[in-house]
Amino acid sequence: MTLKIGNLKLHSNLILAPMSGITDLPFRLINRKFGCELAFIEMINARCLGHKSKKTFQMMATDKLDKPLGVQLLGCEPQYIERAMDILNKYKFDILDFNAACPERKVTRRGEGASLLKEPAKLQKLLKLVVEHAKTPVTVKIRTGWDKRSFNAAEVAQLAEDAGVRAIFIHGRTKQQLYSGCADYSVISRVKKAVKIPVVGSGDIFSGPLAQKMLDETGCDAVLIARGALGNPWIFAQIKHYLKTGKELFAPEMPEIIKTMKEHLALCVDFFGEKFGVIIFRKFFGWYTKGFRKIRKLREKVTYLKTQNEVEAIIDQILPVRYPRSAASSVK
């Protein structure tokens, strides 16, 4: 299925979501290998970018294989957003997403992220500012509302469309829910009916059947894959296969998992250097081996290792395991 957001034409309706501390260049490249087309870098703070933070600039690093690429901007202060846009326009991103969805307290207490759902008029002004300065299509990421008493996603989506936004990304939970409970498909469906631009549904996309459920019950144009890709870059191929055939692919065999883990580790070391590359890969080791038998001791050992060779030796000690068809394929 094709998807068009502004002048950006995509062959896939499966998108890798921006995830703080996760969607760095190595992670994106691994996911692209297994069918991810459009990916987003980590959320960029407008104030940090305006202050030319070295860490923020490293987060925006890319290469020729990392295309098409989106960037997500977080902010609530017009002066910093304008300054950030001037910098972002010097980079060759394909799409710019504005974050009005992050539920973390350190973000919302500053009036950023999901906090903007409580001020739709202010959010619309900020979106108009971003659209005015952007050289790429602008999208916005929202949630269903602040809490269960304020489902205002459809209203916010209409204001965003009027501001010139070219697509709506919506996570099917309120700010107060964080990531608990289940995504509310009924609100996503209302958003889809309220606007003419593409709507991308997010929340609980862990398998082919769950992606199909999201598309069927909401009518959305695409799905945003986040936690489902942690330790499972194969999810893009699995979902594509299911949407096309109605059948699930078996999970990868152990040799494929081992090979992919080592490739991911090597990319981390190459990009961050051995010291930090190994540290960053440790969390991915846990995700890749989720549900494996007799893995606890190996996970404990990995937390103390410092070199690529040491981590590779631990990866080689992982015992063979048989998965079910999908670790999270049940549709409730």
C-alpha positions as a Markdown table, in Angstrom:
| # | Residue | x | y | z |
|---|---|---|---|---|
| 1 | Met | 0.0 | 0.0 | 0.0 |
| 2 | Thr | 1.3 | 3.4 | -0.9 |
| 3 | Leu | 1.1 | 6.5 | 1.3 |
| 4 | Lys | 1.5 | 10.2 | 0.3 |
| 5 | Ile | 2.3 | 12.9 | 2.9 |
| 6 | Gly | 2.6 | 16.2 | 1.1 |
| 7 | Asn | 5.2 | 15.6 | -1.7 |
| 8 | Leu | 6.6 | 12.6 | 0.1 |
| 9 | Lys | 5.5 | 9.3 | -1.6 |
| 10 | Leu | 6.0 | 6.1 | 0.3 |
| 11 | His | 5.7 | 2.5 | -0.9 |
| 12 | Ser | 4.9 | 1.3 | 2.6 |
| 13 | Asn | 2.3 | 2.2 | 5.2 |
| 14 | Leu | 4.5 | 1.0 | 8.0 |
| 15 | Ile | 6.6 | 3.7 | 9.8 |
| 16 | Leu | 9.2 | 3.5 | 12.5 |
| 17 | Ala | 8.3 | 6.0 | 15.3 |
| 18 | Pro | 10.7 | 8.3 | 16.9 |
| 19 | Met | 11.7 | 6.9 | 20.3 |
| 20 | Ser | 13.9 | 8.9 | 22.8 |
| 21 | Gly | 17.2 | 7.1 | 23.5 |
| 22 | Ile | 16.3 | 4.4 | 20.9 |
| 23 | Thr | 16.0 | 5.4 | 17.3 |
| 24 | Asp | 19.6 | 6.4 | 16.7 |
| 25 | Leu | 21.3 | 5.7 | 13.4 |
| 26 | Pro | 22.4 | 2.1 | 14.1 |
| 27 | Phe | 18.9 | 1.2 | 15.2 |
| 28 | Arg | 17.3 | 2.8 | 12.1 |
| 29 | Leu | 19.7 | 1.0 | 9.8 |
| 30 | Ile | 19.0 | -2.4 | 11.3 |
| 31 | Asn | 15.2 | -1.8 | 10.9 |
| 32 | Arg | 15.6 | -0.6 | 7.4 |
| 33 | Lys | 17.4 | -3.8 | 6.5 |
| 34 | Phe | 14.2 | -5.7 | 7.2 |
| 35 | Gly | 11.7 | -3.5 | 5.4 |
| 36 | Cys | 11.4 | -0.2 | 7.3 |
| 37 | Glu | 11.0 | 2.6 | 4.7 |
| 38 | Leu | 10.3 | 5.8 | 6.6 |
| 39 | Ala | 12.1 | 6.2 | 10.0 |
| 40 | Phe | 12.3 | 9.0 | 12.5 |
| 41 | Ile | 15.3 | 10.1 | 14.5 |
| 42 | Glu | 14.9 | 10.7 | 18.2 |
| 43 | Met | 12.8 | 13.6 | 19.4 |
| 44 | Ile | 14.8 | 16.8 | 19.1 |
| 45 | Asn | 14.3 | 19.6 | 21.7 |
| 46 | Ala | 14.0 | 23.0 | 20.1 |
| 47 | Arg | 15.7 | 24.8 | 23.0 |
| 48 | Cys | 18.7 | 22.3 | 22.9 |
| 49 | Leu | 19.0 | 22.7 | 19.2 |
| 50 | Gly | 18.9 | 26.4 | 19.5 |
| 51 | His | 21.7 | 26.3 | 22.0 |
| 52 | Lys | 23.7 | 24.1 | 19.5 |
| 53 | Ser | 24.0 | 21.1 | 21.9 |
| 54 | Lys | 26.7 | 18.7 | 20.7 |
| 55 | Lys | 24.6 | 15.7 | 21.8 |
| 56 | Thr | 21.6 | 17.0 | 19.8 |
| 57 | Phe | 23.6 | 17.4 | 16.6 |
| 58 | Gln | 24.9 | 13.8 | 17.1 |
| 59 | Met | 21.4 | 12.6 | 17.3 |
| 60 | Met | 20.7 | 14.1 | 13.8 |
| 61 | Ala | 23.6 | 12.2 | 12.2 |
| 62 | Thr | 22.6 | 10.1 | 9.2 |
| 63 | Asp | 24.0 | 8.5 | 6.0 |
| 64 | Lys | 23.0 | 7.7 | 2.4 |
| 65 | Leu | 21.3 | 4.5 | 3.4 |
| 66 | Asp | 19.1 | 6.3 | 6.0 |
| 67 | Lys | 16.4 | 7.6 | 3.7 |
| 68 | Pro | 13.7 | 8.7 | 3.7 |
| 69 | Leu | 14.1 | 10.2 | 7.1 |
| 70 | Gly | 11.9 | 12.2 | 9.4 |
| 71 | Val | 12.8 | 14.4 | 12.3 |
| 72 | Gln | 10.5 | 15.2 | 15.3 |
| 73 | Leu | 10.6 | 18.6 | 17.0 |
| 74 | Leu | 9.6 | 19.2 | 20.6 |
| 75 | Gly | 9.0 | 22.7 | 21.9 |
| 76 | Cys | 6.5 | 25.3 | 23.0 |
| 77 | Glu | 8.4 | 28.6 | 22.8 |
| 78 | Pro | 8.1 | 30.4 | 19.4 |
| 79 | Gln | 11.5 | 32.0 | 19.5 |
| 80 | Tyr | 13.3 | 28.6 | 20.1 |
| 81 | Ile | 11.1 | 26.9 | 17.5 |
| 82 | Glu | 12.1 | 29.5 | 14.9 |
| 83 | Arg | 15.7 | 29.2 | 15.7 |
| 84 | Ala | 15.5 | 25.4 | 15.6 |
| 85 | Met | 13.8 | 25.5 | 12.2 |
| 86 | Asp | 16.6 | 27.6 | 10.8 |
| 87 | Ile | 19.0 | 24.9 | 11.7 |
| 88 | Leu | 16.8 | 22.0 | 10.6 |
| 89 | Asn | 16.3 | 23.5 | 7.2 |
| 90 | Lys | 20.1 | 23.1 | 6.6 |
| 91 | Tyr | 19.6 | 19.3 | 6.9 |
| 92 | Lys | 18.1 | 17.1 | 4.2 |
| 93 | Phe | 15.2 | 15.6 | 6.2 |
| 94 | Asp | 12.1 | 14.4 | 4.2 |
| 95 | Ile | 9.5 | 15.2 | 6.8 |
| 96 | Leu | 9.1 | 17.2 | 10.0 |
| 97 | Asp | 6.9 | 16.0 | 12.8 |
| 98 | Phe | 5.9 | 18.3 | 15.7 |
| 99 | Asn | 5.5 | 16.5 | 19.1 |
| 100 | Ala | 2.3 | 17.1 | 21.0 |
| 101 | Ala | 2.2 | 13.6 | 22.4 |
| 102 | Cys | 5.1 | 13.0 | 24.7 |
| 103 | Pro | 3.5 | 12.1 | 28.2 |
| 104 | Glu | 6.7 | 12.3 | 30.3 |
| 105 | Arg | 6.4 | 14.6 | 33.3 |
| 106 | Lys | 9.7 | 16.3 | 32.6 |
| 107 | Val | 8.3 | 17.3 | 29.2 |
| 108 | Thr | 4.7 | 18.2 | 30.1 |
| 109 | Arg | 5.7 | 20.3 | 33.1 |
| 110 | Arg | 7.5 | 22.7 | 30.7 |
| 111 | Gly | 4.3 | 23.0 | 28.6 |
| 112 | Glu | 5.6 | 20.8 | 25.8 |
| 113 | Gly | 4.5 | 17.5 | 24.3 |
| 114 | Ala | 1.1 | 16.2 | 25.4 |
| 115 | Ser | 0.6 | 19.3 | 27.6 |
| 116 | Leu | -0.2 | 21.2 | 24.4 |
| 117 | Leu | -3.4 | 19.1 | 24.0 |
| 118 | Lys | -4.8 | 21.3 | 26.9 |
| 119 | Glu | -4.2 | 24.4 | 24.8 |
| 120 | Pro | -5.4 | 23.6 | 21.2 |
| 121 | Ala | -5.3 | 27.3 | 20.1 |
| 122 | Lys | -1.7 | 27.6 | 21.2 |
| 123 | Leu | -0.8 | 24.3 | 19.5 |
| 124 | Gln | -2.4 | 25.6 | 16.3 |
| 125 | Lys | -0.3 | 28.8 | 16.4 |
| 126 | Leu | 2.9 | 26.8 | 16.9 |
| 127 | Leu | 2.0 | 24.5 | 14.0 |
| 128 | Lys | 1.4 | 27.5 | 11.7 |
| 129 | Leu | 4.8 | 28.8 | 12.7 |
| 130 | Val | 6.5 | 25.4 | 11.9 |
| 131 | Val | 4.6 | 25.1 | 8.6 |
| 132 | Glu | 5.6 | 28.6 | 7.6 |
| 133 | His | 9.3 | 27.9 | 8.2 |
| 134 | Ala | 9.5 | 24.3 | 7.1 |
| 135 | Lys | 11.0 | 23.1 | 3.7 |
| 136 | Thr | 9.4 | 19.7 | 4.1 |
| 137 | Pro | 5.9 | 18.4 | 4.8 |
| 138 | Val | 4.9 | 18.9 | 8.4 |
| 139 | Thr | 3.0 | 16.4 | 10.5 |
| 140 | Val | 1.9 | 16.4 | 14.1 |
| 141 | Lys | 2.0 | 13.6 | 16.7 |
| 142 | Ile | -0.9 | 13.8 | 19.3 |
| 143 | Arg | -2.7 | 11.5 | 21.8 |
| 144 | Thr | -6.4 | 11.0 | 22.3 |
| 145 | Gly | -6.4 | 13.7 | 25.0 |
| 146 | Trp | -5.0 | 14.7 | 28.3 |
| 147 | Asp | -7.1 | 12.3 | 30.3 |
| 148 | Lys | -10.3 | 10.2 | 30.0 |
| 149 | Arg | -12.4 | 13.4 | 30.6 |
| 150 | Ser | -10.9 | 15.3 | 27.7 |
| 151 | Phe | -10.8 | 13.3 | 24.5 |
| 152 | Asn | -10.2 | 16.2 | 22.1 |
| 153 | Ala | -8.0 | 14.6 | 19.5 |
| 154 | Ala | -10.6 | 15.1 | 16.7 |
| 155 | Glu | -10.8 | 18.8 | 17.5 |
| 156 | Val | -7.0 | 19.1 | 17.7 |
| 157 | Ala | -6.6 | 17.3 | 14.4 |
| 158 | Gln | -8.9 | 19.7 | 12.6 |
| 159 | Leu | -7.0 | 22.7 | 13.9 |
| 160 | Ala | -3.8 | 21.0 | 12.8 |
| 161 | Glu | -5.2 | 20.4 | 9.3 |
| 162 | Asp | -6.2 | 24.1 | 9.1 |
| 163 | Ala | -2.7 | 25.1 | 10.1 |
| 164 | Gly | -1.3 | 23.3 | 7.1 |
| 165 | Val | -0.2 | 20.1 | 8.6 |
| 166 | Arg | -0.1 | 17.3 | 6.0 |
| 167 | Ala | -0.7 | 14.2 | 8.3 |
| 168 | Ile | -1.8 | 13.3 | 11.8 |
| 169 | Phe | 0.1 | 10.7 | 13.9 |
| 170 | Ile | -2.1 | 9.7 | 16.8 |
| 171 | His | -1.3 | 7.4 | 19.7 |
| 172 | Gly | -4.4 | 5.8 | 21.0 |
| 173 | Arg | -3.9 | 6.6 | 24.7 |
| 174 | Thr | -4.3 | 9.7 | 26.8 |
| 175 | Lys | -1.4 | 11.5 | 28.5 |
| 176 | Gln | -2.5 | 10.1 | 31.9 |
| 177 | Gln | -2.4 | 6.6 | 30.6 |
| 178 | Leu | 1.2 | 6.8 | 29.5 |
| 179 | Tyr | 1.6 | 3.3 | 28.0 |
| 180 | Ser | -0.8 | 1.4 | 30.2 |
| 181 | Gly | -4.1 | -0.2 | 29.2 |
| 182 | Cys | -5.0 | -0.6 | 25.6 |
| 183 | Ala | -5.0 | 1.8 | 22.7 |
| 184 | Asp | -8.5 | 3.4 | 22.0 |
| 185 | Tyr | -9.2 | 2.7 | 18.4 |
| 186 | Ser | -12.6 | 4.6 | 18.6 |
| 187 | Val | -10.9 | 7.9 | 19.1 |
| 188 | Ile | -8.4 | 7.3 | 16.2 |
| 189 | Ser | -11.5 | 6.4 | 14.0 |
| 190 | Arg | -13.1 | 9.8 | 14.9 |
| 191 | Val | -9.9 | 11.6 | 14.0 |
| 192 | Lys | -9.8 | 9.8 | 10.6 |
| 193 | Lys | -13.4 | 10.9 | 10.0 |
| 194 | Ala | -12.7 | 14.5 | 11.1 |
| 195 | Val | -9.9 | 15.3 | 8.6 |
| 196 | Lys | -9.0 | 14.8 | 4.9 |
| 197 | Ile | -5.3 | 14.4 | 5.4 |
| 198 | Pro | -3.7 | 11.0 | 6.1 |
| 199 | Val | -4.0 | 9.6 | 9.7 |
| 200 | Val | -1.3 | 7.3 | 11.1 |
| 201 | Gly | -2.4 | 5.1 | 14.0 |
| 202 | Ser | 0.0 | 4.3 | 16.9 |
| 203 | Gly | -0.3 | 2.0 | 19.9 |
| 204 | Asp | 0.0 | -1.7 | 20.5 |
| 205 | Ile | 1.4 | -2.6 | 17.0 |
| 206 | Phe | 3.3 | -5.8 | 18.0 |
| 207 | Ser | 2.4 | -8.1 | 15.1 |
| 208 | Gly | 0.6 | -8.5 | 11.8 |
| 209 | Pro | -2.8 | -9.3 | 13.2 |
| 210 | Leu | -2.6 | -6.3 | 15.5 |
| 211 | Ala | -1.6 | -4.0 | 12.6 |
| 212 | Gln | -4.5 | -5.3 | 10.6 |
| 213 | Lys | -6.8 | -4.7 | 13.6 |
| 214 | Met | -5.7 | -1.1 | 13.8 |
| 215 | Leu | -6.3 | -0.5 | 10.1 |
| 216 | Asp | -9.6 | -2.3 | 10.0 |
| 217 | Glu | -11.1 | -0.7 | 13.1 |
| 218 | Thr | -9.9 | 2.9 | 12.6 |
| 219 | Gly | -9.7 | 3.3 | 8.8 |
| 220 | Cys | -6.3 | 4.9 | 9.3 |
| 221 | Asp | -3.9 | 5.2 | 6.4 |
| 222 | Ala | -0.8 | 3.8 | 8.0 |
| 223 | Val | 0.5 | 2.5 | 11.3 |
| 224 | Leu | 3.4 | 3.7 | 13.5 |
| 225 | Ile | 5.6 | 1.0 | 14.9 |
| 226 | Ala | 7.4 | 1.8 | 18.2 |
| 227 | Arg | 7.9 | -0.7 | 21.0 |
| 228 | Gly | 7.1 | -3.5 | 18.6 |
| 229 | Ala | 10.4 | -3.0 | 16.9 |
| 230 | Leu | 12.5 | -3.3 | 20.1 |
| 231 | Gly | 14.7 | -6.3 | 19.6 |
| 232 | Asn | 12.5 | -7.3 | 16.6 |
| 233 | Pro | 13.5 | -5.5 | 13.4 |
| 234 | Trp | 11.8 | -8.4 | 11.6 |
| 235 | Ile | 8.4 | -6.9 | 12.5 |
| 236 | Phe | 8.3 | -4.8 | 9.3 |
| 237 | Ala | 8.6 | -7.9 | 7.1 |
| 238 | Gln | 6.2 | -9.8 | 9.4 |
| 239 | Ile | 3.5 | -7.2 | 9.2 |
| 240 | Lys | 3.9 | -6.7 | 5.4 |
| 241 | His | 3.5 | -10.4 | 4.9 |
| 242 | Tyr | 0.4 | -10.6 | 7.0 |
| 243 | Leu | -1.3 | -7.6 | 5.4 |
| 244 | Lys | -0.6 | -9.2 | 2.0 |
| 245 | Thr | -1.4 | -12.9 | 2.7 |
| 246 | Gly | -3.4 | -13.0 | 6.0 |
| 247 | Lys | -0.7 | -15.4 | 7.3 |
| 248 | Glu | 1.9 | -14.9 | 9.9 |
| 249 | Leu | 5.6 | -15.5 | 9.3 |
| 250 | Phe | 7.5 | -17.7 | 11.7 |
| 251 | Ala | 9.9 | -15.8 | 13.9 |
| 252 | Pro | 13.6 | -15.9 | 12.8 |
| 253 | Glu | 15.7 | -18.8 | 13.6 |
| 254 | Met | 18.6 | -18.4 | 16.1 |
| 255 | Pro | 21.4 | -18.0 | 13.5 |
| 256 | Glu | 19.5 | -15.0 | 12.1 |
| 257 | Ile | 19.0 | -13.5 | 15.5 |
| 258 | Ile | 22.7 | -14.0 | 16.4 |
| 259 | Lys | 23.8 | -12.5 | 13.2 |
| 260 | Thr | 21.5 | -9.4 | 13.5 |
| 261 | Met | 22.6 | -8.8 | 17.1 |
| 262 | Lys | 26.2 | -8.8 | 16.1 |
| 263 | Glu | 25.5 | -6.4 | 13.2 |
| 264 | His | 23.6 | -4.1 | 15.5 |
| 265 | Leu | 26.5 | -4.2 | 18.0 |
| 266 | Ala | 29.0 | -3.4 | 15.2 |
| 267 | Leu | 27.0 | -0.5 | 14.0 |
| 268 | Cys | 26.8 | 0.9 | 17.6 |
| 269 | Val | 30.5 | 0.6 | 18.1 |
| 270 | Asp | 31.2 | 2.1 | 14.7 |
| 271 | Phe | 29.0 | 5.1 | 15.3 |
| 272 | Phe | 29.5 | 5.8 | 19.1 |
| 273 | Gly | 33.0 | 4.3 | 19.6 |
| 274 | Glu | 33.6 | 1.0 | 21.4 |
| 275 | Lys | 33.1 | 2.3 | 25.0 |
| 276 | Phe | 29.7 | 4.0 | 24.5 |
| 277 | Gly | 28.7 | 1.7 | 21.6 |
| 278 | Val | 28.8 | -1.3 | 24.0 |
| 279 | Ile | 27.0 | 0.6 | 26.7 |
| 280 | Ile | 24.2 | 1.6 | 24.4 |
| 281 | Phe | 23.9 | -1.9 | 22.9 |
| 282 | Arg | 23.3 | -3.5 | 26.4 |
| 283 | Lys | 19.6 | -2.5 | 26.5 |
| 284 | Phe | 19.1 | -3.9 | 23.0 |
| 285 | Phe | 20.6 | -7.2 | 24.2 |
| 286 | Gly | 17.8 | -7.5 | 26.7 |
| 287 | Trp | 15.1 | -6.8 | 24.0 |
| 288 | Tyr | 16.6 | -9.2 | 21.5 |
| 289 | Thr | 16.6 | -12.0 | 24.1 |
| 290 | Lys | 13.2 | -11.3 | 25.6 |
| 291 | Gly | 11.5 | -14.7 | 26.4 |
| 292 | Phe | 14.7 | -16.7 | 25.9 |
| 293 | Arg | 15.3 | -19.6 | 28.2 |
| 294 | Lys | 18.3 | -19.5 | 30.7 |
| 295 | Ile | 19.2 | -16.0 | 29.6 |
| 296 | Arg | 19.3 | -14.2 | 33.0 |
| 297 | Lys | 22.9 | -14.9 | 33.7 |
| 298 | Leu | 24.1 | -13.8 | 30.3 |
| 299 | Arg | 22.1 | -10.6 | 30.7 |
| 300 | Glu | 23.9 | -10.0 | 34.0 |
| 301 | Lys | 27.3 | -10.6 | 32.5 |
| 302 | Val | 26.6 | -8.2 | 29.6 |
| 303 | Thr | 26.1 | -5.3 | 32.0 |
| 304 | Tyr | 29.7 | -5.4 | 33.0 |
| 305 | Leu | 31.4 | -6.0 | 29.6 |
| 306 | Lys | 33.4 | -3.2 | 27.9 |
| 307 | Thr | 34.5 | -4.5 | 24.6 |
| 308 | Gln | 32.8 | -5.6 | 21.3 |
| 309 | Asn | 34.6 | -9.0 | 21.4 |
| 310 | Glu | 33.4 | -9.7 | 24.9 |
| 311 | Val | 29.8 | -9.0 | 24.0 |
| 312 | Glu | 30.0 | -11.1 | 20.8 |
| 313 | Ala | 31.3 | -14.0 | 22.9 |
| 314 | Ile | 28.2 | -13.7 | 25.2 |
| 315 | Ile | 25.9 | -13.5 | 22.1 |
| 316 | Asp | 27.5 | -16.8 | 20.9 |
| 317 | Gln | 26.5 | -18.4 | 24.3 |
| 318 | Ile | 22.7 | -17.8 | 23.7 |
| 319 | Leu | 20.9 | -21.2 | 23.7 |
| 320 | Pro | 18.7 | -22.2 | 20.8 |
| 321 | Val | 15.1 | -21.3 | 21.3 |
| 322 | Arg | 11.8 | -22.0 | 19.6 |
| 323 | Tyr | 9.4 | -19.1 | 19.3 |
| 324 | Pro | 5.7 | -19.3 | 18.7 |
| 325 | Arg | 4.7 | -17.7 | 15.4 |
| 326 | Ser | 4.8 | -14.3 | 17.1 |
| 327 | Ala | 5.5 | -13.2 | 20.6 |
| 328 | Ala | 2.6 | -10.8 | 20.6 |
| 329 | Ser | 0.3 | -12.0 | 17.8 |
| 330 | Ser | -2.9 | -12.5 | 19.7 |
| 331 | Val | -5.7 | -10.1 | 18.9 |
| 332 | Lys | -7.9 | -9.2 | 21.8 |
